[in-house]
Structure formats: structure tokens, C-alpha cells
Amino acid sequence: MSHSAPALLDVREPWEYELCHLPGSLLIPLDQLPARVAELPEERPLIVICHHGVRSLMAQQFLSRLGLVDVYNLTGGIAAWAHEIDPDMAVY
């Protein structure tokens, strides 16, 4: 694994991202991901985020099939992050 800071990829819809997101995360809705793969940062681990972890797991599996190796799913999604890490974050 690389030693650089991970990039954050949020695969939720724009309205969800507006409600709450992790600072510095790149928004590419899941249905747009195949057409926008070139926008992903290279040479950095990638953490994929969604609401509960289902869409991000799909995105992680898709990117792994394309040959990306340092791709990780944020288990439990932004909802778990808000519950366990940042209780001040807006939830929906």
C-alpha cells in the first residue's frame, strides 16, 4: 500500500452530498463512475464512501475489476462515520 494520504471518493447523489460529506471528498455519483474513472487521483489509496456502504462496495468492486489495487470501501458509509466518528455531522 502507498504511504500517501488516501483520496476520498463519494459515490452518492449530489443532494446527499450537500446534506453531509467528508471534507475534500470527490463527488462522482455511482451511475457516472464508469464514464468518469479518469478523474480519480492516481498513486494514492482510494476510500469509497456512500450512505450505508452498499453503493461504495459496488464502486470498490468495479474499480478493482479495472485493475485499481488500493481501493477500499468505507464500511457502514457516511452514516456509520457520523455515528462513530463525528456525532456533529448531519445525518439523513
N, C-alpha and C positions, 0 to 999 in steps of 0.2 A: 504494500500500500504506500501511496505517496505521503510525504510529510507536509504538504501544503494544506492550508485551511480548506475545508470542503466547501463546495458550491451548493447552494440550496435551490432546488427546482420544485416549484409549487404547481401541481397539475390540476388544481381546482378551477372553477369558473371565475370570471372576473368579479361577479357580485360577492362570491365567498371571500376572495382575496381582499376586497375592500373592507369587509367586516373585521378581519383579523389576518395577519400574516407575520412571518418571521422577518425581521429587518434584513435587507439585502437579498431576499429570495427573488428568483426569476420566475415570472408567471408565464407558463405555457400550458393552457388547458389540454387535458389528455387527448381530446379529439384532434388537436392541432399538432401534437408532438411528432407524428411521422413526417410532416412537412417542414418542421422547424428544428430538427435534430442538429443542423449545422450551427444553430445559435448557442448550443451548450458549450460551456467552457471546457477546454482540453487540458490535460495534465493536472487535473485536480479531482479528488474524490467528489462524488455527487450524491447528495442526500435528497431523495424524492419525498415530497410532502403532499398529503391531501387531507380530507376531513377526518376520516377514521382509519385510513391505511389500506383501503381496498384499491382505489384508483392508483395510488402511488405504487402498490405492489405490481399492478398490471404494467405500469410505466417502467418500473425497475426490470421486470422480466423482458419487456420489449427491448429496452436498451441493452440488456445483457445479450439477447439474441443478435443484436447488431455488432457485438464484439466489445462493448464497453465493459471494463472489468471492475473499476472502483465505484460501483453504483449500489446504493443502499436505500432501503425503504424505512421511513420513519414509522415504526410500529405504533399503531394506535392513532396516528395522524396528529393534526393540529389540536384536536380535542384532548388527546392524552397529554400533549405538551402543555396546554393551558391548565389542565387538572393537576399535573405532577410537577411542572417546572415553573410556570408563570401564571399563578392564580389571578393576576390582574388583567390578563388577556381576555378580550371579548370572546364569548362562545356563542354558538348557534346550534 
